[in-house]
């Protein structure tokens, strides 16, 4: 597992043992957790991804979020170190160089005595299962996957987009929805309700008008992510073109999970397969049924589930595991799972 430095003893009761961090491409969740599994403070802020905003700006903003969380928890934000370990799970932590870059930045802040830096799939897996092994597929703006075997072996993917063979996530689903709308209008593709709903979302008359607005910079191309819910809505309503896009995404998710399962030789086991990320907020039974069926072709006993808890829970648990040199005490884990809820992060 990707990580840096050796563990230190846990904190005193009521003091942070772990600064837990979940960094996505659009947000950052921070939680201060005691050694007893109490959530002392939690909040959500803007992304602090080194890929999105640059390494220096990312670390500076993250430090500010941690200090804000400390004040919210009645702690001294200037205390250094604030906790024995900072457990950071992030999108874009794909290679050892990413681990070193982020760990070095965290070390310079002095926020914690030690740094644990992992890909966000690993915190999703830890949050989504009470076992120490399994597979997590994250489908947010993009797609990524990690698998962990019972003996600790890890299956990883480059997850660099098209250059590493990837397709999927909100960007690609939304982009495919836009393309389908344009092709329906100009005759290259079949009719689809997306030809009406996609331009209407951006208050333009026609798909080609939307294309022109994007080309001229009046509408950012990044806003294609907003089209993704429309594709799911159209698929649920019976639109064949939209359903084909969603089926493609389901098949890709199953392919990533199955590749990890095969590489770790888990086909005859009952691996938990945790689905995490914003795309899994969709309420489309056919989408999830197709993913489940696709994975069961390779691992018939696999247990596929959507992550209900905030992924920062997994960062906190990994941090406590790290401090305890093994698995967190069951009662501590139970308490933390009860307290670390999405509503804690939504408090203004």
C-alpha positions in Angstrom: 0.0 0.0 0.0 1.2 3.5 -0.8 2.4 5.2 2.4 5.1 7.2 4.0 7.0 7.1 7.3 6.6 5.1 10.5 3.7 5.2 13.0 3.6 7.0 16.3 1.5 6.3 19.4 -2.1 7.5 19.3 -3.4 10.7 20.8 -4.8 11.3 24.3 -8.6 11.0 24.7 -10.4 14.0 23.1 -7.5 15.0 21.0 -7.0 14.1 17.3 -5.3 10.9 16.6 -5.9 11.2 12.8 -6.4 14.0 10.4 -8.4 12.3 7.7 -8.5 13.8 4.2 -10.4 12.8 1.1 -9.4 14.8 -2.0 -11.5 14.6 -5.1 -11.4 16.6 -8.3 -14.2 18.9 -7.1 -14.1 18.8 -3.3 -12.0 18.0 -0.2 -13.4 16.4 3.0 -11.5 16.8 6.2 -12.2 15.1 9.6 -10.4 15.2 12.9 -10.8 11.8 14.7 -9.8 10.7 18.2 -8.1 7.5 19.0 -11.5 6.3 20.4 -13.2 6.8 17.1 -14.9 10.1 17.9 -15.4 12.6 15.1 -14.1 15.9 16.7 -14.8 18.0 13.7 -15.5 17.5 10.0 -16.0 19.8 7.0 -16.1 20.0 3.2 -14.1 22.5 1.1 -12.9 23.0 -2.4 -10.6 20.6 -4.2 -7.0 20.4 -3.0 -5.9 18.0 -5.8 -2.3 18.7 -6.8 -3.4 17.9 -10.4 -6.3 20.4 -10.4 -4.8 23.4 -8.7 -1.0 22.8 -8.5 1.0 21.3 -5.6 1.7 24.5 -3.6 -1.8 25.9 -3.8 -3.2 22.5 -3.0 -1.2 22.1 0.2 -1.9 25.7 1.3 -5.6 25.3 0.9 -5.6 22.0 2.6 -3.7 23.4 5.6 -6.3 26.1 5.9 -9.1 23.6 5.8 -7.5 21.5 8.6 -7.0 24.7 10.7 -10.7 25.6 10.2 -11.7 22.1 11.3 -9.5 22.5 14.4 -11.3 25.7 15.3 -14.6 24.0 14.8 -13.6 21.2 17.1 -12.4 23.7 19.8 -8.7 22.9 19.2 -5.8 25.2 18.7 -5.3 25.5 14.9 -1.7 26.6 15.3 -0.7 23.5 17.3 2.0 21.5 15.6 1.8 18.7 15.2 -2.0 18.7 15.5 -2.2 14.9 15.3 0.2 11.9 15.1 -0.9 11.0 11.5 -2.5 12.6 8.6 -4.2 10.0 6.4 -4.7 11.4 2.9 -6.7 9.6 0.2 -6.7 11.4 -3.1 -7.7 11.3 -6.8 -4.6 11.4 -8.9 -2.4 9.4 -6.4 -1.6 6.9 -9.1 2.2 6.6 -9.1 4.9 6.6 -6.4 6.0 10.1 -7.6 2.5 11.3 -6.7 2.8 9.8 -3.2 6.2 11.4 -2.7 5.0 14.8 -3.9 2.0 15.0 -1.7 3.7 13.4 1.3 6.5 16.0 1.0 4.0 18.8 1.0 2.1 17.5 4.0 5.4 17.1 5.9 6.3 20.7 5.3 3.0 21.8 7.0 3.9 20.1 10.2 0.3 19.3 10.7 1.1 15.7 11.7 4.1 13.6 12.9 3.6 11.1 10.0 1.9 11.0 6.6 -0.1 8.2 5.0 -0.8 8.9 1.4 -3.0 6.5 -0.8 -5.1 6.5 -3.9 -8.7 7.4 -3.1 -9.9 3.9 -4.2 -8.2 2.5 -1.1 -10.1 4.7 1.3 -13.3 3.9 -0.6 -12.6 0.2 -0.1 -11.8 0.6 3.6 -15.0 2.6 4.1 -17.1 0.2 2.2 -16.2 -3.1 3.8 -15.1 -4.3 7.2 -12.7 -6.7 5.6 -9.1 -5.7 4.7 -9.4 -6.9 1.1 -11.6 -6.5 -1.9 -12.0 -4.2 -4.9 -13.1 -0.6 -5.2 -14.1 1.1 -8.4 -14.5 4.9 -8.3 -16.6 6.5 -11.0 -16.7 10.2 -10.6 -15.5 12.7 -13.1 -13.3 9.8 -14.3 -12.8 6.2 -13.5 -10.2 4.3 -11.4 -9.9 1.0 -9.5 -7.8 -0.7 -6.9 -8.0 -4.3 -5.7 -6.4 -5.7 -2.5 -5.9 -9.5 -2.0 -6.2 -11.2 1.5 -2.4 -11.5 1.5 -2.0 -7.7 0.8 -1.1 -7.8 -2.9 -2.5 -4.8 -4.7 -3.8 -4.5 -8.2 -3.4 -1.0 -9.6 -4.3 0.8 -12.9 -2.7 3.9 -14.5 -6.0 5.7 -14.8 -4.7 8.5 -17.1 -7.7 8.7 -19.4 -7.7 7.7 -23.0 -4.0 7.3 -23.1 -4.2 4.4 -20.6 -7.2 2.8 -22.3 -9.9 4.4 -20.0 -13.4 5.3 -20.9 -16.0 6.4 -18.3 -17.0 8.8 -15.5 -19.1 11.9 -15.7 -16.9 13.6 -18.3 -17.2 10.7 -20.8 -20.9 10.0 -20.2 -21.7 13.7 -20.5 -19.5 14.0 -23.6 -21.2 11.0 -25.2 -24.6 12.5 -24.4 -23.6 15.7 -26.1 -22.3 13.8 -29.1 -25.5 11.8 -29.4 -27.5 15.0 -29.4 -25.5 16.6 -32.1 -25.5 13.4 -34.3 -29.3 13.1 -33.9 -29.7 16.6 -35.2 -27.4 16.4 -38.2 -28.5 12.9 -39.3 -25.4 10.9 -38.4 -27.1 9.2 -35.6 -30.5 7.9 -34.4 -33.1 10.1 -32.8 -32.8 10.6 -29.1 -34.5 12.8 -26.5 -31.1 14.1 -25.7 -31.3 16.3 -28.8 -33.9 18.2 -26.9 -32.9 18.0 -23.2 -29.2 18.6 -23.6 -29.4 22.1 -25.3 -32.3 23.0 -23.0 -30.0 22.5 -20.0 -27.7 25.3 -21.3 -30.6 27.5 -22.5 -29.8 27.2 -26.2 -32.1 26.2 -29.0 -30.3 23.3 -30.7 -27.4 20.9 -30.1 -25.3 22.5 -32.8 -25.8 25.9 -31.1 -24.4 24.3 -27.9 -21.4 23.0 -29.9 -20.8 26.5 -31.3 -21.0 28.0 -27.8 -18.5 25.5 -26.5 -16.2 26.1 -29.4 -16.2 29.9 -28.9 -15.6 29.6 -25.2 -19.0 30.9 -24.1 -19.8 27.6 -22.3 -16.8 25.7 -20.7 -16.4 22.2 -22.1 -16.0 21.1 -18.5 -19.7 21.6 -18.0 -20.3 18.4 -20.0 -20.4 16.8 -16.6 -23.8 18.4 -16.1 -25.1 16.4 -19.0 -24.6 13.0 -17.2 -27.8 13.1 -15.1 -29.7 13.8 -18.3 -28.3 10.7 -19.9 -29.4 8.6 -17.0 -32.8 10.2 -17.0 -33.2 9.5 -20.7 -32.0 5.9 -20.3 -34.5 5.3 -17.5 -37.3 6.8 -19.7 -36.6 4.2 -22.4 -34.3 6.2 -24.8 -32.3 3.5 -26.6 -29.4 5.9 -27.4 -29.0 6.9 -23.8 -29.3 3.3 -22.6 -26.5 2.3 -24.9 -24.2 4.9 -23.3 -25.2 3.8 -19.8 -24.7 0.1 -20.7 -21.2 1.0 -22.0 -20.4 2.6 -18.7 -21.7 -0.4 -16.7 -19.6 -2.7 -18.9 -16.5 -0.6 -18.3 -17.0 -0.6 -14.5 -17.4 -4.4 -14.6 -14.3 -4.7 -16.8 -12.1 -2.8 -14.3 -13.4 -4.8 -11.3 -13.0 -8.1 -13.2 -9.4 -7.2 -14.2 -8.5 -6.6 -10.5 -10.3 -9.8 -9.5 -8.4 -11.9 -12.1 -5.0 -10.3 -11.3 -5.4 -11.0 -7.6 -6.8 -14.5 -8.3 -10.1 -13.9 -6.4 -12.4 -15.6 -8.9 -13.3 -18.4 -6.4 -13.5 -16.1 -3.4 -16.3 -13.7 -2.4 -14.7 -10.3 -2.8 -16.5 -7.2 -1.8 -16.7 -4.9 -4.8 -17.3 -1.3 -3.6 -18.7 1.2 -6.0 -17.8 4.8 -5.1 -18.0 8.2 -6.7 -20.6 10.7 -7.9 -21.9 8.6 -10.9 -23.2 6.0 -8.4 -25.6 8.6 -7.1 -27.8 7.6 -10.1 -31.0 5.8 -9.4 -31.1 3.4 -12.4 -31.8 -0.2 -11.4 -30.8 -1.5 -14.8 -27.4 0.2 -14.5 -26.6 -1.6 -11.3 -28.0 -4.9 -12.4 -25.8 -4.9 -15.4 -22.7 -4.1 -13.3 -23.6 -6.9 -10.9 -24.2 -9.4 -13.6 -21.0 -8.5 -15.4 -18.9 -9.0 -12.3 -20.6 -12.3 -11.4 -19.5 -13.8 -14.7 -15.9 -13.7 -13.3 -16.6 -14.0 -9.6 -20.0 -15.6 -9.0 -19.8 -15.0 -5.2 -18.8 -11.4 -5.4 -20.6 -9.0 -3.1 -21.3 -5.7 -5.1 -22.4 -2.7 -3.1 -22.6 1.1 -3.4 -20.6 3.1 -0.9 -23.1 4.8 1.4 -20.6 6.4 3.8 -18.4 9.4 3.0 -15.0 8.1 1.7 -13.2 10.2 4.3 -14.4 7.5 6.8 -11.9 5.2 5.0 -9.1 7.6 5.4 -9.8 7.9 9.1 -9.9 4.1 9.5 -6.7 3.6 7.6 -5.1 6.2 9.8 -6.2 4.4 13.0 -5.1 1.1 11.5 -1.7 2.7 10.8 -1.3 4.0 14.4 -2.3 0.6 15.8 0.0 -1.3 13.5 -3.0 -3.4 12.4 -6.8 -3.4 12.3 -8.7 -0.8 14.4 -10.4 -2.2 17.5 -13.9 -3.3 16.6 -15.7 -1.0 19.0 -13.7 2.0 17.8 -14.5 1.2 14.2 -18.2 0.8 15.0 -18.3 4.2 16.8 -16.5 5.9 13.9 -18.8 4.4 11.3 -21.8 5.7 13.3 -20.4 9.2 13.7 -18.8 9.8 10.3 -21.8 10.7 8.2 -22.4 12.9 5.2 -24.4 15.3 7.3 -21.3 16.0 9.5 -19.5 17.3 6.4 -22.5 19.4 5.2 -22.5 21.6 8.3 -21.7 25.2 7.1 
